[in-house]
Amino acid sequence: MDPDAQLTVTQAAALARVSKQLVNWWRASGRITAQRRNGQWCYRLADVLNVERATRRSPQSHRVA
């Protein structure tokens, strides 16, 4: 997959196996950047995968690696 591919919040959540709310929280908290396109947030694939990996590895995470 192209690391620069643009994903909707639904696509990003499905790919990272997290909720849409968590993806939006990542954006709101500054962990990930997004651009508005056609009235919805779009996320770069590589950014989604990087923040998901960092979240999973965090000692504060409740997710299983």
C-alpha positions, -999 to +999 in steps of 0.1 A: +000+000+000+010+036-006+021+052+026+008+085+014-027+071+007-055+092+022-080+074+044-113+084+058-119+080+095-138+048+089-110+033+068-083+044+093-102+029+122-108-004+103-072-006+093-058+001+128-085-020+144-097+008+167-128+028+170-135+059+149-137+078+181-101+069+190-089+080+155-106+113+161-091+116+196-057+110+181-063+139+158-077+162+185-048+154+208-022+161+182-010+126+178-019+125+142-025+151+115-055+152+091-067+173+063-103+182+055-114+170+021-150+170+009-162+178+044-145+149+061-112+143+078-086+124+058-056+106+074-023+096+058-019+058+059+017+059+073+006+083+101-022+060+111+000+030+112+027+048+132+004+062+159-014+028+162+020+010+167+031+036+193-002+033+211-001-005+212+035-004+226+027+021+253+028+008+288-004+027+295-022+009+267-050-015+276-046-032+241-028-065+236+003-063+214 
